Amino acid sequence: MNGVMPRTVLRTEQLKAFYILDAFGTEKIVKAVNGVSVQIRENEVYGISGESGCGKTTLLKALYSAIEPPLRLVGGKVLYVRDGEEIDPYSLSKEEKRRLRWEYVSYVPQGSMSVLNPVKKLKDSYSDFLESHVEGKTRRDTTAIAKRHLHELGLPPRVLDAYPHQLSGGMRQRVTIALAALLGPRIMIADEPTTALDVVVQRGVIQLLKSIQESLKNTIVLVTHDMGVQANIADRIGIMYAGVMIEESTVERVFEEPLHPYTQYLINSLPKFGDKSMRQSAPGSPPSLEKLPSGCPFHPRCPHAMDVCLQEMPEVVDVGKNHRVACWLVEGGGDGRAP
Amino acid sequence: MDALLKIRNLKKDFAFGSLLSRLRITAVDDVSFDVMPAEIFALAGESGCGKTTTARLILGFEEPTSGTIIYKKGKKRRKPKKREKVWFTQGVQAVFQNPFETFNPLRRAERYFFETVRNYGLAKGGRCAESLIDETLNAVGLSFKEVSGRYPSEFSGGQLQRVSIARALLTKPSLLLADEPVSMVDASIRMSIVNLFKQLRDEFGVSVIYITHDLATAYYVCDRIAIMFRGHIVEMGEVENVLMAPKHPYTKLLRESIPEADPKKRWKESVSLTDIEHEEYLRKGCRFAGRCPEVMDVCRENVPPDFTVDGVFVKCFLYDEEGLMTQIRQSAVTDDAE
């Protein structure tokens, strides 16, 4: 860093979002996001990774202020920083929130088939979308805007005359991403945009995301469980485990010097070309968010678990070089490397 | 050594659409390969390349349009007798992609084990069956105690996939067909399942046909690999040769497109994609011709035969050293002249 701290656009303070379910009189609490504090900066791709059921998607919903019952915001805050001003989206009225969406923060959901209206041509979807956000445009104007936008992103404008089912999965996903970028949002939140796509198509989708980010100089929050995708596009990565952010750093450091034992397992178990040596998975299986283990949620699977891990959740500590980690091994003053 | 499973010129057509606008797609086109005893053979490719259809043909879920499947010298017949069928399924077992769809959620997991024991007459009496089941579960790192009485929803994805593999191993098969066995399993425990296949090969001499789109795990686990594209096997050979020095332009593209888990190896160039997938199936010559960076005229007209380069089969005219290409061109010229 050249001495100037990059500006934050989105941050959370001890965010807690739980699913509170009432099943036949017994209350069930699923602690999907359990105290997450992140600072996401301007002009960066922030990746979030973790196993299925670790709370990644719930965190995204909270960031996008799309919390609906049974999911509830239990504690903490989400703050958007717009022109130096901090905005709490949860304190805004419905109309203000609607304005903020797509223009300031947009969302690319998982599974593009369910996003686009299947009985409408794409140009109609684009028009609907533009009409609700940009005033005083005729149908012809909106189609022209949509065409120009797609052309700029290197997608064939003829897709506007097609129905969603006529496009391939990759094209559909790219059109959805293009739609999310239409109003030049400062933050784009993408939930598993490449999952269920073929590798070659996946590469195309990542290219598109990257080129959008480079031209708009905005922030992309990318959730994916695929570490290869993260390595390819993210600037910084946060690793989640059982609703907590256990490690966060630049992509290089996470891949080269992971400090948390879970991250170490995750990185070391990745198969690599040209290296057929034995890979080991983390033992055990992921915990249920309903019945979290005491203390550090990873302790039942951790080979270095100590007494303190069973009792207390470690704080997130800054170990310097943009690297933060929540593990007692690091807290203990060691370098965090497994002994 | 004799091959365990021989596939010769396997072909499967599917027809879509109404009577008047019929669209025929050849999902598996002239596929031939051998699986040796105690070998992990990977069938890799993108979705829609025909890898799952190939598996379904081998398992007998679909009837091939033409071609033969020979398992241990026994040719698979169109209408097998019951005894033949039992013999075949006892030797060839399957593991599917999503373990939660493999098992009926309302049935306890152990029921599947007892059912398999009964169907194949593997043990006499309940006590005997139980010890056999326990033995098989031990091979995948579970025990009968852990499994009995539990419903599929009470297992984690990784555990249930192990249960599914154990169920397949019960008949002591010589060949396992695993269709994307780890794509639904979390990254942190994925390798434990993959290692299991290696262990089965080394300890019990089980062969595995590992069907996957994930080339990185395929590289890690398998001995030989076949890359499929739109129904054809475009490249086949030792995994080291195929993936570390790809020859077919499609394999090259595929190999480059895998996001490597290394931030230093980011992509620099961009790729071109197809908009409409079925067009590639209907292509006359090489099906990759529309996207191939090294496409020649001959590729658009003729399906390339298999060429052998460094012990690897490559379906590409770039490796045509004996001038088959010119022969074809000449014959085309003489045809025109006539």
Chai-1 contact restraints between the chains, C-beta under 6 A:
chainA,res_idxA,chainB,res_idxB,connection_type,confidence,min_distance_angstrom,max_distance_angstrom,comment,restraint_id
A,E51,B,D186,contact,1.0,0.0,6.0,A-B,restraint_1
A,E51,B,S188,contact,1.0,0.0,6.0,A-B,restraint_2
A,S52,B,D186,contact,1.0,0.0,6.0,A-B,restraint_3
A,S168,B,E277,contact,1.0,0.0,6.0,A-B,restraint_4
A,G170,B,L273,contact,1.0,0.0,6.0,A-B,restraint_5
A,M171,B,D275,contact,1.0,0.0,6.0,A-B,restraint_6
A,D198,B,E46,contact,1.0,0.0,6.0,A-B,restraint_7
A,D198,B,S47,contact,1.0,0.0,6.0,A-B,restraint_8
A,V199,B,S257,contact,1.0,0.0,6.0,A-B,restraint_9
A,V199,B,I258,contact,1.0,0.0,6.0,A-B,restraint_10
A,V200,B,S257,contact,1.0,0.0,6.0,A-B,restraint_11
A,V201,B,L273,contact,1.0,0.0,6.0,A-B,restraint_12
A,R203,B,S257,contact,1.0,0.0,6.0,A-B,restraint_13
A,R203,B,V271,contact,1.0,0.0,6.0,A-B,restraint_14
A,G204,B,V271,contact,1.0,0.0,6.0,A-B,restraint_15
A,G204,B,L273,contact,1.0,0.0,6.0,A-B,restraint_16
A,Q207,B,S270,contact,1.0,0.0,6.0,A-B,restraint_17
A,H225,B,A187,contact,1.0,0.0,6.0,A-B,restraint_18
A,M227,B,A261,contact,1.0,0.0,6.0,A-B,restraint_19
A,G228,B,P259,contact,1.0,0.0,6.0,A-B,restraint_20
A,G228,B,E260,contact,1.0,0.0,6.0,A-B,restraint_21
A,G228,B,A261,contact,1.0,0.0,6.0,A-B,restraint_22
A,V229,B,P259,contact,1.0,0.0,6.0,A-B,restraint_23
A,A231,B,A261,contact,1.0,0.0,6.0,A-B,restraint_24
A,A231,B,D262,contact,1.0,0.0,6.0,A-B,restraint_25
A,A231,B,P263,contact,1.0,0.0,6.0,A-B,restraint_26
A,N232,B,P259,contact,1.0,0.0,6.0,A-B,restraint_27
A,N232,B,R266,contact,1.0,0.0,6.0,A-B,restraint_28
A,V251,B,P263,contact,1.0,0.0,6.0,A-B,restraint_29
A,E252,B,P263,contact,1.0,0.0,6.0,A-B,restraint_30
A,F255,B,P263,contact,1.0,0.0,6.0,A-B,restraint_31
A,Y265,B,S188,contact,1.0,0.0,6.0,A-B,restraint_32
A,L266,B,S188,contact,1.0,0.0,6.0,A-B,restraint_33
A,S269,B,M191,contact,1.0,0.0,6.0,A-B,restraint_34
A,L270,B,A261,contact,1.0,0.0,6.0,A-B,restraint_35
A,P271,B,A216,contact,1.0,0.0,6.0,A-B,restraint_36
A,P271,B,T217,contact,1.0,0.0,6.0,A-B,restraint_37
A,P271,B,Y220,contact,1.0,0.0,6.0,A-B,restraint_38
A,F273,B,Y219,contact,1.0,0.0,6.0,A-B,restraint_39
A,R279,B,M191,contact,1.0,0.0,6.0,A-B,restraint_40
A,S281,B,S188,contact,1.0,0.0,6.0,A-B,restraint_41
A,S281,B,I189,contact,1.0,0.0,6.0,A-B,restraint_42
A,S281,B,M191,contact,1.0,0.0,6.0,A-B,restraint_43
A,S281,B,S192,contact,1.0,0.0,6.0,A-B,restraint_44
A,A282,B,S188,contact,1.0,0.0,6.0,A-B,restraint_45
A,S285,B,S156,contact,1.0,0.0,6.0,A-B,restraint_46
A,S285,B,G158,contact,1.0,0.0,6.0,A-B,restraint_47
